[in-house]
């Protein structure tokens, strides 16, 4: 990938193979996809945004997830990542068992919902 830090919607479209209107639509539906906006209103996407678009493409187009299913999957992963980072920074022994059990229960419930939608 390029050494650039920011990309226009046309560059993102070429790199991901997704039309600009789809990228804009996904931006309106997924809070995890929030490109920088210039004063002119033009979008500038980061490498993280590119990764998110590719994940959405995989979930929705390749695996056939609904938008709701893709949201649950992505937000579940994001929460799990946040909890993992929190546990690492606090030291795994400092995370209370109740907290870990609650997180596992949330993940289990989200996975059950995703399976129901498939």
N, C-alpha and C positions, 0 to 999 in steps of 0.2 A: 504494500500500500504506500501511497505517497507520503512524503515527509510533511505535507501540509497539515495544519491543525484544524482548519475550518473549510467547509465545502458548501457550494451552492446547491440548490435543489436539483438543478440539471446535472451537476456532477454526481450527486447522490443517486439520481435516477440511472445514470449510465453505469455506475459502479454496482448497483444492486439489481438492475434489470427491472425495477419497478417504475411505473409511470408517475410523474409528479402529482397527478390528482389523487392517486392511491396513497402516496406519502403524506399529502396534506390531510386526507381523510383519516389515516391512522393517527396522525398527530392530534386530531380533534377527539379521538376515542381513547387514546392511551396516554396517561399522565407521565409515564416513564419516557416518552418521546417528546422532548421539549427543546427544539433548537433555539439558539440565540436569535433574537430579532434585532436588526439594525434600526436606526432611527427612521430609515426609509420604509421599514416594514419587511424588508427582505430577510429570508431565513439564512442562517449559517449553522450547518450541522457539524458536530464533532465526530471523532472516531467512535465514541460511545453511542452516539445516535445511529451511526452506520451499523454497529453491532446489533442495536435494538431492531432496526428495520430488517436486517437479515434474520433475526430470531422470529420476528413477526411473519416474514415471508415463509420461513420453514414451518411454523406452527399452522398458519392459516392456509397457505397454498399447497404445501407439500404434505402436511399431515392431516389437513382437512378440519382443523379446529374452527369452531365458531369464534366470533369476536369475544364473546363472554368466556369461552373456554381458554382462549389465548390470554385474556386479562387475568383470569384466576391463576393460570400457570406462571405468567410473568411476575405477578405481584407476590405469589407464593414463593417464588425463587428469590425475589428481592428481599422479602422478609426473612427468609432463611439465611441469606447472605448477611443481612444486618445483624441477626442474632449470632451468627458465627463470628463476625468481627467483634461484636460486643464480648462474646465469651473469650476470644483470644486476648483482647485488651485487658479484660478483668482477670484472666487466668481461669481456666476451665473449672478449677476447684471452687472458685468463688461464685459460680452460677448456681443458685439454689435448685434443688431437685424439682421443686414445684414449678419453677420457671421452665426448666427443660421439659418436664412432662406436659405443661400447657402448650409449649411450642410444638411438641410432637403431636399432640391432639389436634392442634390447628392444621398442621400439615396433613395429617390423616384425613381430616374433614374436607380439606381442599382437594386432595387427591380423589376422594370419594365423589365429590361433585364433578370433577373433571371426567371421571370414568362414566358417570351417568350421562354426560353430554355426548360422549363418543358413540 
